[in-house]
């Protein structure tokens, strides 16, 4: 039922008929505003006759007023803005916006919801602030949004990520809409695109179909997690994690540029000079354990591969066990973990006369035990582990090695105390100038530290780091005091120990 029909019913005193329509409020102010628009356009004395003419014509208000009555669009929008107390512009529902099930106008790119004014089936009035932001967007974004091909739109998002220090794209179902985000290095996520629920499901299915061509993803399965990959023109590889969720299947996409070799030196990555000098010396050692920790996406692999470059891969035999292989390092042997475990891979590496072994991640007790064995038998050995601080990494590694039951806690702590060269915990922090800076908390154990590790006195190790001002919290606070990060960023890291 059109608003003008309701006006006519109201004028004839048929309010009971309006009440029978559940989706329409019977507040008279709802009808007074459309009538006020007509009055401002033609005068109060002609309002009734104009409304009658519109009803009899069977046309929508927009067409009748602009075509039959010659009202200019600019004048019509100005009057609506005056009556409804907001600055509106004329727009079409379609590529830029859609109306969700709750009746809000949704901006596809940002996901923001707005109240809007429907004029007829295809014409709406959009708040001017929304429109001005839209017209300021880049031509590339407009072309991508208008292509209608979801795969092309998604690939545009991927290409922009490659030049924007973004490694991960997230596709998340959120009830009546799907949202696409960039997972930002340094923390947080940024909204890139908002899709209708139908479009979002189509995009997930497109990704699943393509992943099934390159991996064991089953395109018709949506009730359990799946891992897959997509290759694009021999230049880009996407690693995908499909996860069933209450409000719509979620996809995490990690982007890899698979052309060329990793070539980032420590200086290029933004580390402090003192740290670079110390790890450079450690990187050329003959044996020992290098432990790197931190959460996903905080640059652990990047740090390790930069250290490998210091060891001159062309002159030393280096074997990496990775799941998956992310960045190729020239002169090394990179083994993808697939049908064998990290623990099996370490055993194989030790029989293959390596100088350096990199164990991508210590996930279980057997891997921890084999890794420490490698470090004690003449190999420089790297591994990563998830932990909140560099001392916690040592503690977790020891606990995992004890899990096997093949060594006592005392023996594991003794072996760790004698082989550990450095434990590093790292987070990436985005500075106010937009650059990423790795912040590291590290322990290069001296004689006293090795005794503390052997005796399991980890809290005392933490206190020593705190006394030296080397904890992550202390270093991030220093960045804040120097004005290099915002207060919000500082508070977001306040839980880091």
Phi, psi and omega in degrees: 000130181283155180298323181293328174298319180295324178298316181297320179295320180295317180298328181272006176076025182259052182296332181295330178289323179296319181297336181284350179264105191293336185272359184242129176286151180261011176297124186297338180297336180295327182266336181294324183291312175301321178297320180297326177299313180297320180297318180291331181281321188235355182096148182302326185290336182258355187302313183299316182292322179296317179298318177299318181298317181297317181296316182292329183290335183075005181267162175284160184302316185301309182295317183295313184291321184277324183269305185287322184258354175071021178287127179288146182303319182299320180293318181298314181294321180297318180293316178301319180298320180293316183290320185266002172068034177209161178267113184247159170227159181280138178209168178245135173292136181166242188293326184275329186221162166211159180261124182277179185293342179270000177088013177264151174275125186248125174285120185299323187283317185259338184083000180294145180251141183225152165283147181215170179246116175281131177262311169210200187301320186249348186249131179226161173255125183253140175308137186300324180299324178292315181298316182296325177292323180296314184290344179272355179290158183291154179298326180298318180295320180295318180296318181296318182291333184270353184291332179077352179264108185299325180293319178295320178297316181295319180295328175296320177296320179297314183295322177293325178296322183297332181255012185234023180055040177240128181254342188230139174240137181242134174244117187231131172282132181226065178074248185279355179224164168244143178238144176248129182236154161267132170273112189280137171295136184094359174110149176088172178222152182237131180290134182247320186204143173242131182241157171293165179301319180295316179296320180298317179296323177296318180297315178301318180293322177300314179297321181292318179298315181291322179295329180293340179283337185244353184209190185267017176297135176260118188295338183262012181252127178222014183248011176206157180296146176219147177243137180204185180211159177224131175259138183233107174053034178056019181240323185235138172238132177253128174256124189241141172240113178265130184225122177295141181214160186300319186259017178130141184303136182255147178228128172253125185241120174257135187257133176233129170271108190266012176269143176074188183241157176294132183218023182277120177275160183304322181297326183287342186269355174092015178287155177292149184301319182297318179294317180300315181299322182287314182288334177297321178291321180292325184296342181253010176293159182277325181207172181123175184247131175246118186249122181240128184228168181147170181278174182299137176081015182257014171089021180297311181296323179297317178298313182298316183289331173293321178292325178297324178298329178293336182274001180060079183301337180290340184244356178231144181277116184239127178240129179246134173254118188226148177219091358266178171288121185257296183243125182286138178244117184299135177089003181245164173256118183247115184257119177282129176286122180218281182265012174219162184267169174301320181299316177297320181297320179297316179300318179296317181300319184294340177267358185252029177043056178275158168267322183229136176239133175244116178262110189309320179200137174269105185254341186214172184296321182294320177296318179299314181298312181294326179294316180290329174298317179297319180294331182272353185247032171094016179242139170282119190236129176253148167204161177241157178206149179275123179201162183273340179207170186290330177286320177299328178296317178298314182298314180295320180299316179297316180299321179293319180296327179291332183305328184293335182077003181275342178224150177284163178301321180297318181293318180296315180296323178297314180297319179296317182296332183268342184251338185293125176265319180198144170239123184240133171241134189226143167229151175260129182240131177271121181282168182295339178275003177093349182278152176267138178232125174284128176250124186239139169248125185219154178232116170255102192294131171267187184301316180295320179297321181294325176295318179297321178295315182300324183265002178070028183264069190286327179296327177292327175296318179297319180297322178297317179297320181295320179297329180273357181070032187251004180286160179300317180303315182293321181288323178290323175298322178297319177298321180294315181295332179274000178078018183271342174226160181279167177297321179299318178295317180300316181294327181292337179260005187295342179275351179290130183270000000 
